[in-house]
């Protein structure tokens, strides 16, 4: 098992606004500033959503292209991953179109959303692989992982393409994830015949136990996604000042556990699913 662990910061997401926390970035300038702070605190990659003029989550490919252009100018050594989150609004075709227009170097895709249209899924995953995009499968449950394995066997998703983001919890009142919830994904991996040589996973977790969940991910061979998209809280229950505070807390745990950060952008892209 490698001693390298990747930290990605997800500073905004699709749902939270400044009413939830004043440090939630809502436009491109704020997203770039939050990303710079997160990188200085120990993140090697950033996961970003864009919003429309009313502050709503959007999959506007042109807006993503603008974000990526500015990100590359301001943080040339950092990988930016964009989302295709449907948020109950966008279709698989719209999700695919946003990626094709923006042409990011990294993207996260919820399998349960893209698989709603298998014809689109076949074309999209093939396109992403051919384009050299680092793709991360968002898996909300062990059942999603089992579905991924089945779709790979059916050649709907190219076998071995991409890495996995395991999600603990959901947006809901009082949601509290637990580190032991990660074990159910490992049981699904074993049942699906995945070996220890498989690409390392990443974990994100909702609620005040985010820190403990991400520490568990490190010790079990995985990477960490931290930030206000999923949790606003430190381990002691305090609300963090900003995303950088949360990154710094997780980076401190990574160091104390004896793990190191990726050495360059190519290693980060590989850890995020680039072939």
CORLINQUI-V788804 format. One line per field, one symbol per residue. ss: DSSP state (H for helix, E for strand, - for the rest). psi: psi as a letter, one per 30 degrees, with the letter a starting at -180 (. if undefined). Layout:
# CORLINQUI-V788804
ss=???
psi=???
This chain:
# CORLINQUI-V788804
ss=---E--EEEE-----------------HHHHHHHHHHHHHH---EEEE-EE-----EE--HHHHHHHHHHHHHH----EEEEE--------HHHHHHHHHHH---EEEEEHHHH---HHHHHHHHHHHHH---EEEEEE--HHHHHHHHHHHH---------EEEEEE----------HHHHHHHHHHHHH----------EEEE----HHHHHHHHHH---EEEE------E-----E---HHHHHHHHHHHHHH---E----HHHHHHH----
psi=klgkkkkkkjfeafekaffekfgkkfleeeeeeeeeeeeffgkflkjklllafggkklhjeeeeeeeeeeeeefifgkkkkllgkehgekleeeeeeeeeeeilfkkkkjefeeffjeeeeeeeeeeeeefgkjkkjkjflfeeeeeeeefeeggekkkgkllkjkkjaljlkgkjlkefffeeeeeeeeefgklfflkkllklkkafgeeeeeeeeefggllkkklfeekfklfgfkkleleeeeeeeeeeeeeffgllllfleeeeeefggk.
